[in-house]
């Protein structure tokens, strides 16, 4: 995947334009990450802001939509193609203004783009 591809839903994700993912549960290959607080796409860098609850000390994380492996609308569930540890190690998200900071978003994109590819888990 190109670095620009990290900001677009992959075809196998089953994303339909206009789909509201707010409240969907986000699941990594090793457990639940949290729930989608909102989706944003400033500077053509589409991403999800995920509320992790108490898992990461009550903070949110920013996840580029290119790591979405599958959306199950009926289950209100999003599976991502990375681990919880990889998400936790991503550049720290601390304020909503960061979704408007192209330098921060670039760092996040480079981090996720650099992760080793994974084979999608079978359900």
N, C-alpha and C positions, 0 to 999 in steps of 0.2 A: 504494500500500500504506500502511495506517495504521502509526503507530509501533509499535503492539502487534503488527502482522503480521510485524515483523522477527524475532519470537521464535517463529514457527510455520512449519513446512515448507509451502511453497506446494504446491497440488494437483499441478502438473506435475512436481514433484520425484520422485514415485513412492516416497515414504517409507511404509513399513508399520510401524505401531506395534510396538515390541519389537525392531525391526531393530538388530543390533549393528554399528555403523559403525567400531569400533575397527580401526585398521590400514588403512582405505581411503585411497587416494591422493586428495588434494584438488587440483583443477586449475582455474586461472583462465583467462580468455580469452587470456592471453599466456604461459602456462607453468605448471609444477607449483609448488604452494605448499608441500606437505608431506604428512604422514600424520596421520590422526585419532588423537590420543592417548586422548581420551575425549569423551563427551557429557555435558552437565550441564543441569539445568533449574531451578535455584534461583530462587525468586520468580516462577515462571512465565516465566522468561527463558531459553528453551532455546537452547543454543549448543554449538559444537564447540570443543575445545581442540586446535589443530593444531600438531604439532611440525614446524618448518620446516627442521630439519637445519642445514646450514651457510649456507643461503640468507639468513637474517636473523640472522647471527652466532650460530646455535645456540639461538635463543630460540623460544618458542611464541607463537602468536597465538590470539586468541579470535574466533570467527566465528559470528554469530547464524545460526540455521538458516533464517531468511527469505531469505538470499541464496543458498541452495542451489537451483540451477537444475534439476539432474538427478542422480539416483542410479542408477548402473549396477551392480547387485548382482553380476552375473556377472563383471564386470570389476574389482570392488572399487574403484570410482572414483566420486568426487563432483565434479561440475562446479559452480562458483559463478559468480554473475552480476556479478562485479567483477574488477578487474585485480590483479595481484600488487602493483603500486605502491599501489593503494588499500588493500589489506590491510596492507601495510607501514606506511602512514601512519595507520592506526587507533590509538586510544588504546593505549599500550604495556601489554602484559600481562607481568608479571614474577613473580608468585607465585600459587600455587594459591588462597590466601585471597581473591584478587580475584573469584573466581567466587562467593564468598559476600558480596560487597560490592554492595548494590543501587545505590549511587551510581556506582560504576565501571561496572556493567552498563548503567545508564541512559546514561552517556556513550557507551559503545560502540554501543548501540542508536540513539542520536541521530546518531552519525557515519554508520553504515551506512544509516540511513533517509534521510539527506541526500545520498547519492550519486545521481548522475543515473541514471535507468532505462536499462537496456541491452536490446537485443534478443538473444534467445538465439541463440548460434552454432549453425549446423547441422552435424551430424556427417557 
